[in-house]
């Protein structure tokens, strides 16, 4: 069987920037629409009814990107998230895109040993999770991760401040610090 991989042109960032300069990277699309149509609706959460414009999306994801940089995340680091699809999860994902951090979503159905194995595979620098929910006790999974994954430097928990586990940054603190950095 013939190996066809050699027939395909290898694309570099320089290729992309010269041949596709009129196109945008994912995070660039949000910045583009934030500049051109700042008040246009970008996200609407069905469960909560919360709505976010392109400008709000851009500002929140950019603020989180600054906070991740402040925490020491750099291009190529992995940030694993074990979160449902919410606006805050999207803001965090796009923050990763902006600074070159690799967003690694972890399936909410996984048990602690499977989560630990997944985090070990990518050597995640950070792990983002919820607290106790109707889906399960993600705080307990995070405690097991803390015991088994010494390479993880940052834990971020999306929960009420009084529920945040030891050695984790609560989402309220994360977002308020990020917002202050952005202003």
C-alpha positions in Angstrom: 0.0 0.0 0.0 1.4 3.4 -1.0 2.0 6.0 1.7 0.3 9.1 0.4 1.4 11.4 3.3 4.4 12.5 1.3 2.2 13.9 -1.4 0.5 16.4 0.9 2.0 19.8 1.4 3.0 20.6 5.0 1.6 23.8 6.2 3.4 26.0 8.7 2.1 29.1 10.5 4.1 31.2 7.9 2.1 29.5 5.1 -1.1 30.1 6.9 -0.3 33.8 7.5 0.6 34.5 3.9 -1.9 32.4 2.1 -4.9 32.8 4.4 -4.3 36.2 5.9 -7.9 37.2 5.3 -9.1 34.4 7.5 -9.2 34.3 11.3 -8.2 31.8 13.9 -11.0 30.8 16.3 -10.3 33.4 18.9 -9.8 36.0 16.2 -13.3 35.5 15.0 -14.6 36.6 18.4 -12.3 39.6 18.4 -13.4 40.5 14.9 -17.1 40.4 15.7 -16.5 42.2 19.0 -14.9 45.0 17.0 -17.5 45.0 14.2 -20.7 44.1 16.0 -20.0 44.5 19.8 -23.7 44.5 20.8 -24.7 41.5 18.7 -25.8 38.3 20.7 -23.0 35.7 20.7 -24.2 33.2 23.3 -27.5 32.5 24.9 -27.6 29.8 27.6 -30.8 27.9 27.4 -30.8 26.7 31.1 -30.2 30.1 32.7 -31.4 32.5 30.0 -28.1 34.4 30.3 -27.1 36.2 27.1 -23.6 37.5 26.1 -22.7 39.8 23.3 -19.6 39.4 21.2 -17.9 42.2 23.2 -18.7 40.5 26.5 -17.5 37.2 25.1 -14.2 38.8 23.9 -13.6 40.7 27.1 -14.3 37.8 29.4 -12.2 35.3 27.5 -9.4 37.9 27.2 -9.5 38.6 30.9 -9.3 34.9 31.6 -6.4 34.6 29.2 -4.5 37.3 31.2 -5.3 35.4 34.5 -4.0 32.1 33.0 -0.8 33.9 32.0 -0.5 35.4 35.4 -0.8 31.8 36.9 2.1 30.8 34.7 0.4 29.0 31.8 2.4 29.2 28.6 1.9 28.1 25.0 1.8 24.3 24.8 0.6 23.7 28.4 -2.5 21.6 28.9 -5.6 22.9 30.8 -8.0 20.0 31.4 -11.6 20.9 32.1 -14.3 18.7 33.5 -17.2 21.0 33.1 -20.6 21.0 31.4 -21.0 23.3 28.4 -21.7 26.7 29.9 -20.8 30.2 28.8 -18.0 30.3 31.4 -16.5 27.0 30.0 -16.5 28.6 26.5 -14.8 31.8 27.8 -12.1 29.6 29.4 -11.7 27.6 26.2 -11.3 30.7 24.1 -8.9 32.1 26.7 -6.8 29.0 26.1 -7.0 29.5 22.3 -5.7 33.1 22.7 -2.5 32.2 24.5 -1.7 28.8 23.0 -2.7 26.7 26.0 -4.2 23.4 24.9 -7.8 23.0 26.1 -8.4 19.3 27.0 -12.0 18.6 27.9 -12.6 15.6 30.1 -15.8 13.6 29.9 -18.1 14.3 32.8 -19.0 10.6 33.0 -15.5 9.4 33.8 -14.7 8.0 37.2 -11.6 9.2 39.1 -9.2 6.5 37.9 -10.1 7.3 34.2 -9.8 11.0 34.9 -6.4 10.5 36.5 -5.2 8.4 33.5 -6.4 11.1 31.1 -4.6 13.8 33.0 -1.4 11.7 33.2 -1.5 11.2 29.4 -1.4 15.0 28.7 0.5 16.0 31.9 -2.0 18.7 32.5 -0.7 21.9 34.2 -4.2 22.7 35.4 -7.5 21.0 36.1 -10.8 22.8 36.2 -13.9 21.1 37.8 -17.2 21.6 39.5 -18.2 20.8 43.1 -20.9 18.4 44.0 -23.7 18.3 41.4 -26.6 16.0 40.5 -24.2 14.4 38.0 -21.7 13.5 40.7 -19.2 14.8 43.3 -16.5 16.4 41.1 -14.8 17.8 44.2 -14.1 14.2 45.4 -12.7 13.3 42.0 -10.5 16.4 42.2 -9.3 15.4 45.7 -8.2 12.0 44.2 -6.6 13.8 41.3 -4.6 16.0 43.8 -3.4 12.8 45.6 -2.4 11.1 42.3 -1.2 13.8 40.0 1.6 15.9 41.6 2.4 17.4 38.2 -0.8 19.5 38.2 0.1 23.0 39.4 -3.3 24.7 39.4 -6.8 23.5 40.4 -9.8 25.7 39.6 -13.2 24.9 40.9 -16.5 26.2 39.6 -18.5 26.2 42.9 -19.7 28.5 45.6 -16.7 30.0 47.6 -17.5 28.0 50.7 -17.4 24.7 48.7 -14.0 25.2 47.1 -11.6 22.4 48.1 -8.1 23.0 49.6 -5.4 24.1 47.1 -8.0 25.1 44.5 -8.9 28.6 43.2 -12.6 29.2 43.2 -14.3 30.5 40.1 -15.4 33.6 41.9 -11.8 34.5 42.7 -10.6 33.5 39.3 -13.1 35.7 37.5 -12.9 38.7 39.8 -9.0 38.7 39.5 -9.3 38.2 35.7 -11.7 41.1 35.5 -9.4 43.4 37.5 -6.5 42.5 35.3 -8.5 43.3 32.2 -9.6 46.8 33.4 
